[in-house]
Amino acid sequence: MSEDQKPGQPGADAVELSDGAPAAIDDAKSAPEDRATSGPFDASEVPSMRPYVDLGGIKVAPREGLQLRLEVDERANRVIAVSLEYAESLLQVQAFAAPKTTGLWGPVRAKLTQQMTAQGGTVAEEPGVLGPELLVETPAPGDQGGTRVARFIAVDGPRWMLRGVIMGKAARDAEARDRVIELFRELVVVRGEQPMPPSELLQLKVPAGVQGQRQAPPAGTLPV
């Protein structure tokens, strides 16, 4: 698990900021206008014959120079996030169930801002090609000094939200970030038809042919 960001934290459940009267939180879907044609995609929007690394709730398109790592919650013994190392950067992604008509990214941004500020960090909301982004700077742990930087992005799709945390070079460098966003937009979310409460993490799995190479839940690194 990356030291810069723990998968699954902060959570994706909707919140209200309590400071006097509750603040109005935008629950409209947040997505680029060309999402259905340029991604990130719903499983129903991509040809079945296109090759992907199948991780269950998320599929990853292979490309040169991409390294994939699965983040495992050892207590629950389940995969909870996918980390993609690319362009001197790290993109950590999770997919969540969402309502049909409203989005999760607005409430999640509000909660992230509240949590990171309470932890002594600074949060700036910036416009991005996918919609609003959060640039978060938090104090480095221990006696290291300095700060750690992460950029949160997300897209609300049909009955799901795909959230990414960008760390490394792309968190600040626009050119590197464009390459990581391109990678993010190639991802496919497999929501499934089963009923799920909003904000529930979509189930992830170890790819076929890899599980037998490991003896324990911690995931290895796969070139894809």
Helices and strands as residue ranges (DSSP letters): H 35-38, E 41-42, G 43-45, E 53-54, E 58-60, E 67-73, E 78-86, E 89-97, H 105-118, E 122-128, E 131-139, E 147-157, E 160-168, G 169-171, H 174-185, E 188-189, G 211-213, E 221-223
